């Protein structure tokens, strides 16, 4: 069964990597490139006293991360469309940066169309 996109919903626990600030945005942008995606725009919001939400819009969809440094927790979405972009490459890159001890990943096929549709 084929769909229009692949969406990874990831939870990373007991992370030992950097979870706050501009460096996390750099991770997301590099993950987009590693997955063969084309970055359109990036946005970072810093919470007080710590934690971030960051989104990288790519031509193929988006990468988004939300961090809770105080709990060493990262919630990550990697959503890509098309055959040229690989969300698992972005995931592998980000996992190497956040360094979690435990991970939960769910892959969702998005836009499952009827067999008669041209996909």
N, C-alpha and C positions, 0 to 999 in steps of 0.2 A: 504494500500500500504506500503510495507516494502522496506527499502533501506539498503545500506551497513553502513551508518553512519548518525549521527545527528550533525548538526552544528548550534550552537547558535551564532548569530551576535548581540552584545549588545552595546548600547550607554548609558552611565550613566552621568547625568547632575547634577550640583550643589552638588558635592561630598564633604563631610565633613571629610572623612577619610584620612589616609596617602596616598599620590599619588606619592611619589618620593623615590628612593633609594632601598637598599637591602630588606627592609621590604616588598615591593611589590613583589619581587621575592619569598620571604617566603610565602606570601599569595597564589601565583600561585601554588607553590609546594604542599602546604597543600590542596588547592582546588582539585588538581589532586588526592591526597590520599583520600579525602572525597568522591570523585566520583567513587572510586574503580579502579582508573587507576594506571598503573605502570610507574613511571618516568624513562626515559632513559637518558636525558641530559637537562640542563638548560642553558640559555644564557640571559645576561642582558646588555643593552647598556644605559648609562646615557648621556643625552644631557646637553649642557652648555647653560644657567645657570641651567635649571631644566627640569624635564620630563624624562621619560624612555620608552624604548621598551624592553619587556621581552617575552621570549618564553620558554615554557616547552614542550619538545618533550616527548610524552608518547607512550607506545607500541600501544595504541589504537588511536593515532593521535597527537593532540597538544592542548595547551592552549596558547593564546597570548594576551598581553595587551600593550596598548600605552596610556600614560598619558600626559595631559596638565594641570599641577597644576595651572598655571596662569588663566585658565578658569574653574578650578574645574571639568574637563571633563575626562572621561575614555572611551576608545574604547576597547572592549573585544571580543575575539573569543574563543569559547569552541567547539572543534570538537572531537567527540568520535565515535568509531566503536565498534560493538559487543553488546551483550545483557547484559554483566556484568557491564558496565560502564554507569553512569547516568550523562549527562552533566548538568542537572538541579540542582543536588546537588552541583556541582562546582559553578554554577551561584549563588545559594542561599548563599553559603559561602562567595563568593567574594562581593556580594551585602552587606552583613553584615559588611564587612571590609571597603569598599569604602563609604558607607553611602550616596548614592545619594538621592536627593529629587524627581528626575524624571528619569524614565528608559524607553528605547525602546528595545524590544527584538523580534528578528525574528528567528524562527527555520526553518532550511532548511534540508530536507531529501536528503542526498547525495548518489549517486550510485543507483538510482532506476533502477532495472533490469527488463527484461521481466519476466513474470510469470513462464516461463519454466526454468529459471535459478535457481540453488540451492542456496538459501540464507536463 
